[in-house]
Amino acid sequence: MERIYIGMGSNLADPAEQLRSAVEALAQLPQTELVGVSGFYQSDSLLPGQPRYTNAVAALDSSLAPLNLLDALQAIENGQGRERLERWGPRTLDLDIVLFGDRLIDEPRLKVPHYHLQERAFVLYPLAELAPADLRLADGRTLPALLAACPFVGLERLSPN
């Protein structure tokens, strides 16, 4: 079993409910245990004119292979009405593998650690709720250093989920 962190986001069709449904689906994955879920946060969209996102991070322990987990996450997204019409477009649900144990993964379909992690306060701060304070990523970066370089700006911590 490896500890895996999943970034979750939604800005369509009752985003908080989309995340709660995703958590329930994650808990049902084979060879996987849901270990924890961060609080929910709201953040502005990366593209102007879109509704705000609701974001969180889930921690899993799983023995699934990375691409098998990716396929399972995309099946959850599709099951919740995800349509891939435009890059970074609005979505009912986005599930990203942020960290997969201590692995560096560079596949055409999957890059881990997530390639924009250092720029995503809406991932880093929820991640910090679940991960060890001294977490060191497979590429050598530390969570404290990433947090220090990515201020808590544009985020709003929502009341407990």
N, C-alpha and C positions, 0 to 999 in steps of 0.2 A: 504494500500500500504506500502511496505517495501522497503528500499534502499538495493540494491543487487549489488555487484561488481563481474564482470566476467573477469577472466584472459583469454587472447586470445594469441595463439601462432601458428606459421606455419613455416615449413622449406622446403616445397615442392611446386612446381607448382605456382610460382610467389607469395611468401608469403605475400607481402604487399597487393596484390589484393585479396588474400584469406581473409585477415583481413577486408578489405573494404567490401567485399561481406557478411562476417559474421555480420558486423555492420548493413548493410541493412536488413539482416534477423532478427537480434535482434529487430530492430525497428518495425517489423511486428508481433511480438509475441502478442497473445491475453492478455488482462488484464495487459498490460505492456507498460511503456513509457521509451524510451531511453533518459536518462538525459544527458549523456556526454560520450566522448571517450578521452582517454589520447593520447599523442603523441605515435609514433611508435619507438621502440627500437630494436637494434640487439644485440644478445647475442650468445655466444658459446653454443653448445649442451652440455647436461650433460654427454653424451657418446661420446667418441672420434670417429672421422671418419665420423661424420654426418655434413651436411651443417648447417650454422648458422641459428638461429631462428630469426624471426621478432615477437615481442611481443607488446601487449598493454593491457589496462584494459578499460572495458566499465562499466558505472554506469546505472542501471535500477531502476525504481520504478515499483513494480509489486505486484499483489495480488495472483499470482500463488503459489501453495503449492511447497515446495522445490523439492520433487521428480517429480512433474509435470514439473517444470522448467528444472530439469536435463534431463528429457525425451525430452523436446523441444530442449535443447542444443545439445543432442546427435543426434537428427534428423537433425539439421543444419549441424553438423559435417559430418554425413553420406551423406547428400545432396551435400556436397562439396568434396566427394571422400575419406573420412577418412576410412582407413583400420586399424584394430587393430591387427597387426601381432606380434609385440613385445612390451613389456613394455618400455616406454621412447624411442621408435623407431621414425624414421622420420614420419612426418604426414603433410597432407594438412592443417588440422585445429584441434586445441585443444581448447575447451572451458571449463573452470573450474569455478565453483562457489567458489569464494574466501571468500566472506562475505555475509551473508544473514541477513540483519537487525542486531538485537542484539541477534540472536539465536546461541546457541551451538547445533550442529547437529551431532549425532554419529550413523549413519545408515550403514549397510553393503555397500551400494552403494554411500554414501555421508558423508563426514566429513567436517564440517564447524566450525570455520575457517579452511581454507585449511591446511592440516596437514604439509606441507613443506613451508608454507608462510614465516617463519622467515629466511629461507635459500635462498629465491628467489628474488634477486635484480631485476630481470626482471619482477617481479610482484609488489614489494614494491614501486619502484620509479614511475612507471606509476600510481599506486594506489594513491600515494601522490599527484599527479596532480589533482585528482578528489575529494578525501576525505577531510573532515575537518582536519586541521592541528593537532588538539588535539584528533583525533579519538581513542576511546578506544574499543578494541575488546571484544566480549562477555566473553572471558576467562580472561579478566583483563589486557592483554598486551596493550600497546599503540603503535600507528604508529610511533611516534618519537623514542621510544626505539627500535623498530624493525629496523628502518632505521639506527640508530646509531650503531647497532650490525651487519649490513649487508652493507659493503661499496659498492659504485658505481664502481665496478671493473668488467671488461669484458663486460660492456655495452657501446653501442654507440647510442646516440639519433639521430634518422634520421630526415631529413628535414620534414616539416609539411606534414601530410598525406593528 
